[in-house]
Structure formats: C-alpha cells, structure tokens
C-alpha cells in the first residue's frame, strides 16, 4: 500500500535535487556543488558543524617534522596513477551556496602549515601534561576551524618536558624514555570523508593494525560469544540466501574461467599462442569478450569522471565513448571485417555445416543411448551415498545437484518469507517505537538552548579483566548490559546535579549504534562496512544493580525482535542514502529535528577484539578515542570504546552542558570499577 507513495516521493525528490544541482552548477561554475545525501549534510550548519574529533595517544618521542612529512606524502600531496591529486578535497575550501554545501575548485591558496600544527602553548599557565590534557583538548574542540580554510586539522600535542625531567631524576632515564608519549588531535569535517571515496579514517589517522587478524576472524569460543554481546550483531544476516547467491556466483565464475580458457584471443592461462578466429563460434566468443571488456573500461572511466568531477565529461556522448572503447578492444585483438567475413564464410561452407551436424548427432546418440546404463548406475550410486552418508562425491549427477540446490533453495525461500513478514510489520513497529513507546518525561536537556560549540571529556582506561573478577557474567547477565547500566547510572548522576531545576527522569530516549575496530584501521572496501545500524534504546536511569542490568538485558532482547527493520533501514541510509533519497529535503529536516528533540543522547559502542595500533611512522599507539559530534537538537554524544580488554568512555557535548559534563565520565569510572551485582 505504501509502495506507490514511496516511488512517487523518490521520483519527486530525485529530480528536484538534480534540478537544483544543475541550476547551482550553471550559476556558480567556480564551485563544485556537493551532492551528498547524508543525514549530517542536511542538518549541518556552520555554527553546528559535523566535525569529527579523534584523539591518539602515541608512545615515544614526538618528531613533528616526520609527522608532517607523512601527512604531506600520503594525503595532501598524494597522486594517483593518472597524476591527479588523490584527495583533492583536503585542499579545497568548503562553502555554503543556497543552503547547499559546495567545494571551491581553486585550491591554489592551500598551505599545509595551516592544517598540520604543533602545540607550543601553555594551558592556564602550565605546560600540557596528562593532568590537564582533557581540559586542553576540550578547549581545542570548542574552537572552530577558520571558515576560509579546508575543514580539517591535525594538532600535535607534546607532553610536558618539565614533568618528564622530574620523572627521569626519580626513576632513571631509560624507563622514562619508554613512558614518553604525546597526543595527536585530528579534526575533520564529515563531508570530506563522505565525498572522498578513497579516503578512509585509517589514512587520516595514519593508523595500521599490527595485530594478528586470524585471532579476530577465527578466535576461540569465548571471543565469538563476546562478539554476539554487541548490538552490531543483534540482527541475524540472511545466511541461506547469502549461501545460495555465493554458490551461484561461484558457478558463474567457474563457467566464465572455462570459457575464457577456451576462447580468449589475446592469451590463454598456460601462455599458449593466440587462438585464430576461423569459425563462427570463435567469432561470437571474441565479440563477447570485446563487449564485456569495453563495458568494464567504460564503467571505470565513468567512475573516474565522477570521482574527479570532470564537468566536460558530462556533456560528451556516452555512445561515442563506448564506440571508441569498442574500436580499441577490436584493435587489441586484431579483429577486422575481413577476419569476421572469413570466419562467417568458413562456418557456412557446406562441408563444415554437414560436419557440425554430424558431430551433434553423434554426441546426442552417445549421451542419450549408449551411455544411458552408465548414467543410471551413477544416479543410483549417488542416491545410495545420499541415503547412507548424507552426501555424495558424484556432484555432477542429477541427485548430487539436487542434494546441493534443493536445501539451499528451500531454506532461502523460508528466509525470504521471513524478510517479507518483517517488511509487512515494519510500519507498525516503526510507529510504535518512535511514537508510542518513547518516554515523554521532561529533563534538563530539553530546557537548554545550545550554542553549537563542542566540549569533550573522557574517562581513564578501565581493565575488563578486573571487572570480570569482581562480577560473574553469563548469558542472562552480559558484560555489554552491565556497561550500558554504568552509562545509565552516570547520566542519572548528571541529571541529579540539576534536580533543583528539572525533575530527574526515570527513562531517557537514546539512539544506539556500533562501530567495529576496522573503522580505524581498514583501507579497503566500503567505509560503511564497519558501521552498524541505529536502534532506539529506552535507557532506564538509576544506580546500577542486578535488577537494573536485567532490565536493560530485557530491553535489548526486545530491540532484537522489534527493531529489525529500523536497524536495516538505518544501514541502508548509512551505505546507500536510502532514506534521504526517498524523502524531500524539507520533510527530512523536519523529521530529524523532531526526533532529535525526543532523542537528545546518542550512544556509540566502538568494539575491537584487541588494542594493537601502530602509526605509519612506526610508533606504538596506546589508545584511540572517537568523539562523534551531536547535531541538530541532539546535545550529548557518548562513545563507549572497548579495544581488547580495555573500556573507555569519550564524551562530546554542547558547551551549554559544561562543565558538569565531566561528571558523566567520572561516574562511569566509579561504577565500572566499584559497582557490584
């Protein structure tokens, strides 16, 4: 019933956006209009910009010149094989144009010294050290990046030299060298990551994963169970549909490789000489190769044109470009009209026609008459193996094929029916979760007017092994539930500081999503693969105890059964901009403002099986913190980091919530270290 409305909305939104982009591109040829459909793009304003902050604690001496050299070599000056800048938007200024973001094409004024900065200032009369690093980073987060510069900065923060001198005298110089460390604060606008397809967070942070990947993928049972405790895995993937598609894909690949081996005209896998085109079958095979290779080359050129934003390519004829690629492939394979004519005449020669017909008749007689007893024997043997062993080695027989495809098809159809049922229930479930089940209790977050500037706070590192020694976890009392209970207790303590101004709510509407460790370290594939979907979490606020953790556990189990489509829809938005492509911009903004007022707090769980990080210049990274900026009417972002057996909470809040926002991180530390169940 909703499908026609959705289709009409998509058509209207798509063509209206294209019209706006065309008008703006024509009116302002010196600008490259951003076509991003991300949620943050719609709600982003210069006053409340979506600037992500990353804080790295790096072990070893600080060599600013080397850090700057690496950023220039791998980011700002990096070029692709064609000689173009690999990441041009790192050099381009970001401006607004009729409510849309745009990139200034002229980047001649770019100066890397404005973006790679070394902190040499004192903070409140003292050098920056571990004692005041939180206040100093919060002060840096409060400051805007100058609007006439590309929206990113890398600030290198050495620790206090005076503190290290006293430590050297007390403990010895060798031990102090091992404990030397410094910090790097990376600030980057979300549009740079969104529109630079090849720029991953790991490249911006200069990070690589030096841990054993096999431990992550094929770890022991305990580690696999710990992964299932995270919300990122609460939606079971359609396993049987995926297996069926993978099996069909493998068949197609194998058939293509066989076809490629027999008929490829340029070269064969065993380096034989080129095959001569003498018959019609060889000619048709060669034409198929040429067509596929031309399509692949055309698709690559189209992606490069879109990536590099070559405006003149938009007005060139796609047919002309494709014809040129076809001619190029025909020239590579030495195909001409004369060769095609000779192959056609040879195949149409009466002797060759009679020979081909005779060959077909002989093959039909052999396979259909002479080999029938052998085929029956193979089928009976395969059937016997299936009955007594459950599988057969004769996979080429009909029984063998049926034993493979029938279970795959049946289970895939069952999964498909379940997906259709979830789609059918989705409108009701979404309405209930967004409107009926959300709490209407007022709190202090609803009573403040926000400035858009951000401040940060973070807890110290908390050892999960000591936590497990103090609290015994099981399938009904999970470690992740206890962590959320500690977050709820910390928010509860924050609200109690304003008990005279506003009532302390019993529950709080929050949005929750997860991010995998690969978000910081992987450089291949889709950047959104490590980002999970969003769920709506009604967080009960109280001091953590056993009943509180069990209550959160039951809420999580309810989310797993009722918010499947909300999770998948948010994943579609994250990867393919599905929601913003279906709805007009104005309607999307109204909905975001409404829901962000009801859900003022976001919770992000960043999870990794280990805590092994290393910079590209070879230094060990002790910790990485992500601060996701709250935007629109969301005012508080809580980021729970768990790398290996360490927990840490990173908070980014509007300046109107300070300085009491640090109460949340202190309470989180207290409950994680002292709460018992």
KOLZASE-932804 format. One line per 10 residues: number of its first residue (from 1); their letters; for each residue x, y, z of C-alpha. Coordinates in steps of 0.05 Angstrom, whole numbers, plus 5000, padded with zeros to 4 digits. Last residue first. Example, Ala and Ser with C-alpha at 12.3 -4.5 7.8 and 13.67 -1.06 7.14 Angstrom:
residues 2
2) SA) 5273,4979,5143; 5246,4910,5156
END
This chain:
residues 677
677) XXXXXXXXXX) 5515,4858,5828; 5575,4900,5846; 5593,4971,5825; 5665,4992,5842; 5708,4998,5780; 5655,5006,5725; 5611,5047,5771; 5666,5096,5791; 5694,5104,5721; 5625,5118,5693
667) XXXXXXXXXX) 5612,5169,5748; 5676,5206,5729; 5658,5206,5655; 5588,5232,5669; 5611,5285,5718; 5655,5313,5662; 5591,5341,5631; 5586,5387,5692; 5629,5439,5658; 5593,5441,5613
657) XXXXXXXXXX) 5525,5425,5584; 5518,5492,5549; 5584,5477,5513; 5549,5423,5473; 5573,5353,5488; 5626,5303,5466; 5640,5246,5513; 5692,5190,5507; 5683,5130,5553; 5738,5078,5559
647) XXXXXXXXXX) 5739,5003,5568; 5801,4960,5560; 5804,4884,5550; 5816,4886,5474; 5791,4952,5449; 5726,4973,5481; 5707,5045,5469; 5640,5072,5493; 5623,5137,5457; 5571,5182,5490
637) XXXXXXXXXX) 5545,5240,5448; 5504,5294,5482; 5465,5353,5452; 5419,5324,5399; 5375,5381,5374; 5410,5384,5305; 5479,5356,5317; 5519,5314,5367; 5592,5307,5344; 5623,5238,5347
627) XXXXXXXXXX) 5685,5238,5391; 5730,5178,5375; 5786,5158,5421; 5849,5119,5403; 5897,5089,5454; 5968,5067,5466; 5992,5076,5394; 6061,5046,5382; 6107,5084,5336; 6128,5060,5267
617) XXXXXXXXXX) 6120,5120,5220; 6054,5092,5194; 6027,5093,5265; 6012,5030,5304; 5951,5001,5337; 5941,4937,5377; 5880,4942,5423; 5848,4874,5411; 5779,4845,5395; 5752,4913,5375
607) XXXXXXXXXX) 5688,4949,5392; 5665,5021,5387; 5597,5028,5421; 5561,5093,5403; 5507,5123,5448; 5468,5184,5425; 5431,5230,5472; 5377,5282,5456; 5326,5231,5429; 5259,5268,5433
597) XXXXXXXXXX) 5290,5333,5406; 5329,5292,5355; 5264,5261,5332; 5231,5327,5316; 5292,5359,5285; 5304,5298,5241; 5232,5294,5218; 5231,5368,5199; 5298,5361,5162; 5273,5301,5123
587) XXXXXXXXXX) 5209,5337,5103; 5249,5396,5076; 5299,5352,5039; 5246,5311,5003; 5241,5237,5022; 5263,5175,4984; 5337,5193,4972; 5344,5215,5045; 5320,5146,5068; 5364,5104,5022
577) XXXXXXXXXX) 5430,5142,5028; 5465,5077,5003; 5511,5055,5059; 5489,5094,5120; 5417,5101,5096; 5411,5027,5081; 5441,5012,5150; 5388,5058,5181; 5334,5019,5144; 5365,4953,5168
567) XXXXXXXXXX) 5364,4974,5241; 5294,5003,5237; 5273,4939,5201; 5299,4895,5257; 5272,4938,5313; 5221,4891,5344; 5257,4825,5358; 5328,4848,5374; 5301,4910,5409; 5260,4867,5456
557) XXXXXXXXXX) 5323,4828,5474; 5359,4894,5488; 5303,4917,5534; 5305,4850,5571; 5380,4859,5583; 5370,4931,5606; 5321,4905,5659; 5370,4851,5679; 5424,4904,5689; 5378,4946,5732
547) XXXXXXXXXX) 5356,4886,5773; 5428,4869,5788; 5448,4940,5809; 5468,5003,5773; 5444,5070,5803; 5383,5092,5764; 5363,5115,5694; 5325,5066,5650; 5350,5073,5577; 5296,5069,5524
537) XXXXXXXXXX) 5341,5049,5466; 5323,5065,5394; 5366,5027,5345; 5415,5052,5293; 5453,5008,5244; 5525,4986,5247; 5587,5019,5219; 5645,4975,5198; 5620,4965,5127; 5608,5040,5119
527) XXXXXXXXXX) 5679,5053,5093; 5666,5006,5035; 5726,4964,5015; 5799,4974,5030; 5836,5018,5080; 5820,4984,5146; 5848,5011,5211; 5801,5059,5247; 5734,5035,5221; 5763,4964,5226
517) XXXXXXXXXX) 5753,4969,5301; 5678,4960,5292; 5626,5014,5302; 5561,5005,5340; 5495,5044,5343; 5449,5070,5398; 5396,5124,5398; 5372,5148,5465; 5306,5164,5499; 5315,5170,5574
507) XXXXXXXXXX) 5278,5134,5629; 5262,5151,5702; 5271,5225,5691; 5304,5270,5743; 5260,5331,5750; 5287,5399,5728; 5319,5460,5762; 5331,5434,5833; 5349,5364,5808; 5404,5394,5764
497) XXXXXXXXXX) 5461,5355,5795; 5415,5294,5796; 5413,5295,5720; 5489,5283,5718; 5483,5226,5768; 5430,5193,5725; 5473,5200,5664; 5529,5163,5700; 5480,5109,5723; 5456,5099,5652
487) XXXXXXXXXX) 5528,5092,5628; 5540,5041,5683; 5478,5003,5661; 5502,5005,5589; 5568,4973,5612; 5530,4920,5652; 5489,4902,5590; 5553,4895,5550; 5582,4848,5602; 5522,4802,5599
477) XXXXXXXXXX) 5477,4778,5654; 5429,4728,5624; 5482,4693,5581; 5532,4696,5639; 5574,4747,5676; 5608,4740,5744; 5626,4808,5772; 5690,4824,5811; 5739,4782,5771; 5703,4801,5707
467) XXXXXXXXXX) 5714,4875,5722; 5787,4862,5738; 5795,4831,5670; 5758,4889,5637; 5812,4939,5658; 5786,5011,5655; 5824,5065,5617; 5811,5134,5644; 5748,5171,5627; 5738,5222,5572
457) XXXXXXXXXX) 5713,5294,5566; 5696,5338,5507; 5669,5406,5491; 5631,5428,5429; 5605,5493,5400; 5534,5491,5372; 5507,5542,5421; 5450,5503,5452; 5387,5528,5485; 5373,5488,5549
447) XXXXXXXXXX) 5307,5462,5575; 5303,5396,5537; 5369,5371,5565; 5345,5386,5636; 5292,5333,5632; 5219,5326,5611; 5187,5257,5613; 5152,5240,5548; 5181,5170,5541; 5182,5136,5474
437) XXXXXXXXXX) 5139,5073,5468; 5082,5102,5428; 5114,5149,5379; 5180,5124,5352; 5179,5051,5373; 5105,5042,5359; 5108,5076,5291; 5169,5036,5270; 5136,4970,5291; 5071,4987,5254
427) XXXXXXXXXX) 5107,5007,5190; 5155,4946,5193; 5104,4890,5202; 5099,4877,5127; 5174,4884,5119; 5185,4834,5175; 5138,4786,5141; 5174,4795,5075; 5240,4780,5110; 5210,4717,5140
417) XXXXXXXXXX) 5185,4695,5071; 5255,4707,5042; 5286,4666,5098; 5239,4608,5082; 5255,4615,5008; 5330,4613,5023; 5319,4550,5065; 5283,4515,5007; 5331,4540,4953; 5394,4519,4991
407) XXXXXXXXXX) 5365,4453,5012; 5344,4437,4940; 5409,4462,4908; 5461,4416,4937; 5424,4349,4942; 5392,4365,4875; 5460,4372,4843; 5484,4306,4871; 5420,4270,4851; 5426,4298,4780
397) XXXXXXXXXX) 5498,4274,4775; 5557,4323,4771; 5565,4323,4847; 5585,4250,4847; 5620,4251,4915; 5555,4244,4952; 5527,4268,5018; 5483,4244,5075; 5524,4180,5083; 5472,4124,5079
387) XXXXXXXXXX) 5416,4156,5038; 5459,4206,5000; 5511,4153,4983; 5457,4106,4956; 5427,4162,4914; 5496,4177,4884; 5505,4103,4867; 5435,4101,4836; 5449,4163,4794; 5518,4138,4772
377) XXXXXXXXXX) 5488,4070,4752; 5433,4104,4712; 5485,4147,4676; 5525,4085,4658; 5464,4050,4632; 5445,4112,4589; 5515,4118,4559; 5498,4087,4491; 5430,4120,4482; 5426,4193,4501
367) XXXXXXXXXX) 5499,4211,4511; 5526,4172,4451; 5467,4186,4406; 5466,4260,4422; 5542,4266,4413; 5537,4231,4345; 5481,4277,4322; 5519,4340,4342; 5582,4317,4307; 5542,4301,4244
357) XXXXXXXXXX) 5511,4370,4244; 5579,4403,4252; 5609,4362,4195; 5550,4377,4149; 5557,4452,4163; 5633,4448,4152; 5625,4413,4085; 5570,4462,4064; 5612,4524,4078; 5573,4569,4125
347) XXXXXXXXXX) 5626,4565,4180; 5682,4584,4132; 5642,4641,4103; 5628,4670,4172; 5700,4663,4195; 5725,4696,4130; 5676,4754,4138; 5697,4765,4211; 5771,4764,4192; 5759,4813,4135
337) XXXXXXXXXX) 5717,4859,4178; 5774,4864,4227; 5794,4835,4295; 5867,4843,4314; 5851,4830,4388; 5879,4897,4411; 5847,4932,4351; 5779,4904,4369; 5788,4928,4441; 5805,4999,4417
327) XXXXXXXXXX) 5746,5001,4369; 5699,4980,4425; 5729,5033,4471; 5718,5086,4418; 5646,5063,4409; 5635,5069,4484; 5660,5140,4485; 5616,5159,4426; 5555,5127,4458; 5567,5163,4524
317) XXXXXXXXXX) 5565,5229,4485; 5604,5283,4520; 5566,5333,4561; 5581,5304,4629; 5654,5294,4610; 5663,5370,4609; 5650,5376,4683; 5707,5330,4703; 5686,5315,4774; 5748,5274,4792
307) XXXXXXXXXX) 5706,5220,4823; 5650,5222,4772; 5699,5221,4715; 5739,5165,4748; 5675,5124,4759; 5654,5135,4686; 5722,5115,4661; 5718,5051,4702; 5649,5035,4675; 5672,5047,4603
297) XXXXXXXXXX) 5731,5000,4614; 5686,4945,4641; 5636,4955,4585; 5692,4951,4533; 5719,4887,4564; 5649,4856,4563; 5637,4875,4490; 5705,4852,4466; 5699,4786,4502; 5630,4774,4472
287) XXXXXXXXXX) 5656,4792,4403; 5712,4741,4411; 5662,4687,4431; 5619,4703,4371; 5679,4699,4325; 5703,4633,4356; 5634,4603,4346; 5632,4629,4274; 5696,4593,4255; 5767,4613,4237
277) XXXXXXXXXX) 5788,4662,4291; 5858,4640,4309; 5875,4628,4381; 5935,4666,4407; 5995,4625,4425; 5997,4588,4491; 6014,4622,4556; 5981,4570,4601; 5926,4617,4623; 5909,4635,4550
267) XXXXXXXXXX) 5927,4699,4514; 5896,4751,4470; 5841,4711,4437; 5805,4683,4498; 5763,4624,4473; 5778,4561,4512; 5809,4589,4575; 5758,4646,4579; 5700,4598,4573; 5729,4556,4629
257) XXXXXXXXXX) 5740,4619,4671; 5669,4643,4655; 5639,4577,4676; 5679,4578,4741; 5657,4650,4756; 5584,4634,4742; 5586,4573,4786; 5620,4612,4842; 5566,4666,4837; 5511,4614,4842
247) XXXXXXXXXX) 5543,4586,4905; 5551,4656,4935; 5479,4673,4919; 5455,4609,4953; 5499,4619,5013; 5475,4691,5022; 5403,4670,5017; 5418,4616,5070; 5452,4664,5118; 5402,4722,5117
237) XXXXXXXXXX) 5442,4760,5170; 5420,4756,5242; 5406,4824,5272; 5436,4831,5342; 5507,4832,5315; 5523,4906,5320; 5488,4907,5387; 5547,4874,5419; 5542,4811,5461; 5550,4767,5400
227) XXXXXXXXXX) 5622,4790,5394; 5635,4765,5465; 5609,4697,5445; 5659,4694,5388; 5714,4713,5435; 5697,4658,5485; 5691,4606,5431; 5763,4617,5407; 5784,4664,5353; 5776,4653,5278
217) XXXXXXXXXX) 5766,4722,5250; 5796,4765,5303; 5852,4719,5322; 5867,4708,5249; 5879,4783,5240; 5942,4780,5284; 5953,4851,5308; 5993,4906,5274; 5931,4946,5252; 5951,5010,5216
207) XXXXXXXXXX) 5940,5082,5232; 5957,5147,5197; 5895,5180,5227; 5871,5206,5161; 5891,5142,5126; 5856,5099,5179; 5793,5142,5171; 5789,5123,5098; 5798,5167,5038; 5784,5130,4973
197) XXXXXXXXXX) 5713,5156,4963; 5728,5227,4983; 5656,5252,4987; 5635,5224,5055; 5703,5231,5090; 5710,5304,5069; 5636,5315,5083; 5645,5293,5156; 5691,5352,5171; 5757,5331,5202
187) XXXXXXXXXX) 5791,5346,5268; 5851,5303,5288; 5882,5311,5357; 5950,5279,5365; 5979,5264,5433; 6048,5252,5462; 6085,5197,5498; 6148,5183,5538; 6140,5122,5583; 6195,5081,5549
177) XXXXXXXXXX) 6241,5142,5551; 6226,5150,5625; 6249,5078,5639; 6315,5092,5606; 6326,5159,5641; 6321,5135,5712; 6264,5132,5761; 6267,5195,5803; 6312,5241,5761; 6278,5220,5697
167) XXXXXXXXXX) 6210,5231,5727; 6229,5302,5746; 6252,5315,5675; 6189,5283,5645; 6145,5331,5684; 6185,5391,5660; 6181,5368,5588; 6105,5369,5590; 6071,5327,5537; 6074,5342,5463
157) XXXXXXXXXX) 6008,5359,5428; 6006,5350,5352; 5945,5384,5322; 5919,5356,5256; 5865,5400,5225; 5808,5393,5176; 5756,5438,5144; 5793,5468,5085; 5808,5541,5103; 5767,5605,5096
147) XXXXXXXXXX) 5719,5582,5150; 5773,5581,5204; 5767,5515,5243; 5721,5529,5302; 5747,5528,5373; 5710,5488,5426; 5747,5424,5407; 5813,5458,5424; 5787,5478,5493; 5763,5407,5505
137) XXXXXXXXXX) 5832,5381,5485; 5863,5428,5536; 5814,5410,5592; 5825,5335,5579; 5901,5342,5574; 5906,5377,5642; 5937,5322,5686; 5967,5283,5630; 6010,5342,5611; 6005,5409,5574
127) XXXXXXXXXX) 6052,5460,5602; 6024,5505,5657; 6000,5577,5660; 5928,5563,5641; 5949,5520,5583; 6019,5532,5555; 6029,5540,5481; 6076,5502,5435; 6024,5459,5400; 6049,5436,5333
117) XXXXXXXXXX) 6001,5445,5275; 5989,5407,5210; 5930,5445,5180; 5952,5517,5167; 6023,5494,5152; 5994,5453,5094; 5981,5516,5055; 5925,5517,5004; 5918,5582,4965; 5920,5548,4897
107) XXXXXXXXXX) 5858,5507,4915; 5812,5535,4861; 5753,5488,4856; 5716,5517,4915; 5674,5460,4943; 5599,5468,4954; 5550,5457,5011; 5477,5471,4998; 5432,5522,5032; 5434,5570,4974
97) XXXXXXXXXX) 5510,5562,4969; 5551,5544,5031; 5627,5540,5029; 5680,5486,5038; 5751,5506,5017; 5790,5455,4976; 5858,5425,4993; 5834,5363,5031; 5780,5359,4977; 5833,5340,4926
87) XXXXXXXXXX) 5848,5271,4956; 5887,5231,4904; 5912,5292,4867; 5916,5276,4793; 5976,5244,4760; 5939,5188,4724; 5968,5136,4771; 5940,5172,4832; 5972,5229,4870; 5989,5241,4943
77) XXXXXXXXXX) 6009,5313,4960; 5958,5326,5015; 5950,5255,5039; 6006,5204,5039; 6068,5247,5028; 6043,5311,5061; 6016,5273,5122; 6080,5233,5127; 6124,5294,5124; 6084,5330,5177
67) XXXXXXXXXX) 6092,5270,5224; 6167,5268,5209; 6175,5342,5223; 6136,5337,5288; 6181,5284,5318; 6149,5270,5386; 6187,5218,5427; 6153,5151,5442; 6084,5124,5455; 6025,5154,5418
57) XXXXXXXXXX) 5959,5175,5449; 5911,5190,5392; 5849,5235,5398; 5799,5235,5341; 5748,5291,5331; 5693,5290,5279; 5668,5358,5257; 5594,5358,5239; 5583,5433,5240; 5537,5469,5289
47) XXXXXXXXXX) 5550,5542,5273; 5569,5529,5200; 5506,5487,5194; 5497,5412,5184; 5427,5383,5189; 5421,5361,5116; 5494,5341,5109; 5492,5301,5174; 5436,5258,5146; 5479,5240,5086
37) XXXXXXXXXX) 5452,5257,5017; 5518,5284,4989; 5512,5320,4923; 5562,5375,4940; 5563,5430,4888; 5632,5441,4856; 5642,5516,4853; 5675,5561,4802; 5618,5549,4753; 5568,5583,4801
27) XXXXXXXXXX) 5504,5596,4763; 5508,5533,4720; 5528,5488,4778; 5473,5519,4821; 5420,5508,4768; 5442,5437,4753; 5445,5418,4827; 5376,5447,4840; 5347,5409,4781; 5380,5344,4803
17) XXXXXXXXXX) 5351,5353,4873; 5281,5364,4844; 5291,5303,4800; 5309,5257,4857; 5259,5283,4909; 5200,5278,4861; 5219,5209,4836; 5232,5183,4906; 5166,5211,4933; 5128,5180,4875
7) XXXXXXX) 5161,5112,4889; 5147,5116,4964; 5074,5135,4952; 5066,5076,4904; 5099,5028,4955; 5057,5048,5015; 5000,5000,5000
END
